Amino acid sequence: MTLPEPIILLTAKTQEEHATERLHHWLNLETKTAFIGGGVFWLPIGLISGLMIWMAIAFTPYLILRLVQGKWYKTLALYVAAVLGPLLAAQFVSPQHPMWSFVLMFGPLVMFYLFTWILKLVLADHLKELEGARLVNLDTRAKTIGG
């Protein structure tokens, strides 16, 4: 039994929804890389931090692309302010105390992983709301077609 064409169209996803789902999928995988930091107890900290930095840099273009495709412009602005802003500020500030040097070096990395973790939770809620609205709309539409 095939669904009537109007119901098939109701279940179709927009490009923004698809981009949001893909980003959520990759954020579920990407946030697991934060646990690589636990390897500090067994591996040199330079190796672990270098790997985490490389992975954050590699993921950033994809994150930006999916945020633009999903039309999450405010979230993109927040990303720039929270992650890229401190990274750029660290290039122009020369701290006198070693602690500030450490904070300026690893602060953007911590903000990146914190941002992606929070974004993963926000996107999960958003996708649940979209799916719920789609099911209600589909149920309403099926009742009008069948009744």
N, C-alpha and C positions, 0 to 999 in steps of 0.2 A: 504494500500500500504506500503510495507516495503522498506527500503532503501537498495541499493546494498551493498554488503559486504565491498568494498573499502571505501565507504562513511562512513559506520559505524566505520571502523577503523580510519578514519580521525578525527572523532568526539570524539574518546576515549581519555581520559586524562592520562597523565603519573603520576607516584607516586609523583613526585616532584610538579606537578600542583595540585594534590589532597591535598598534605600536605600544600601547600601555601593557597589554598582555605579554608581549615579547620582552619588554623591559622588566616586568615583574619576574618573569621566568629567569632571566639572566641575573637579576638582583638576588634571587634565591641561591643561585650558584656562587655569585661573587661575594656575598657576605660570608660565606663559609671560608673564604680565603683569609679572613681576619684571624681564624684559628691557627694559621701558620705562625702567627706571633707566639704561640705556645711553644714552638720549636726553639725558642731562645734558650730554654733550659738544656737543650742537647746540642744545638748548633751555634756557631758564632753569630752574635747579634748583627754584625755587618751583613752577613749573608741573608739573614731573615729580613732585616729592614730593607735591604736592596731588592729582594724579591717582592716584598709588599709594595714598595714604591713603584717598581716596574709594572706590577699588575694594576695598580691604581692608574698609572699613566696610560696603560694599554686600554683600560675600560672607559676612560673619560670620553673619547670621541664617540663611542657607541652610546653612552649615557646621554650626551648632548644631542645626538641625532634622534634618539627615541623620545626625548623630552620635547624636541621641536615638532616631530611628527605627531605626537600625542597632544600637542598644543598646551603643554604644561609650562607656559612662559614664566609665570611667577616662581615656579619651582626652579627653573633654570637660572633666574636672577638670584634666587637664594643660594644656589650652588656656587655661582660666581662669587657672591659676597662671602659665603662661609668657607669655601675651599680655595678658590683661585685668588681671592683678595689677600688672605694671609700669606699665601705662597709668594705673591708679588711683593708684598710688604717686606717679607724676609730678605728679599734681594737688595733692598735699599737701606736696611737698618743693620748697623754693625754693633751688636751687643757687647757690653764691657764685661758682663758676668757670664761664666760658662753655662749657668742654668738657663738664661735667656737664649743663649745660642742653641741649646737643646730644644727648648720650647719652639723657637722659630723654625727649627729643622723638622721636628716631628709633629708639630701642631697641625699643619695642613693635612698630614697623613691620617691623624686621629680624626680630624673633622671630616675627611673623605669617608672613612669607614662608618662614622657616626651618621653622616648624611645618608649614605646608601642604606644603612639599617633602618633608619626612620622612614625613608622613601619606600622601602619594601613593605613596611606595615601600612603606610598610607595607600599605596597602590592596591594592596590586598583588600582593604576596606572599599575602595572605589570600585574595584572589579566585582565585589559581592553586591554592591548596590546596583551596578549596571545589570548584572545577571538577574537580580530580583525584579527589577523594573521590566526586563525583557520577558521574564516568566509571567508576570502579571499582565503585561500587554498581550502576550501570546494567548493566555487563558481567556482574556476578555475577547480577543479577536476570534478564537475558536468557538466561543459560545455564540457570538453573533453570526458566524458562518453556519454553525450546526443547528442553531435554534431558530 
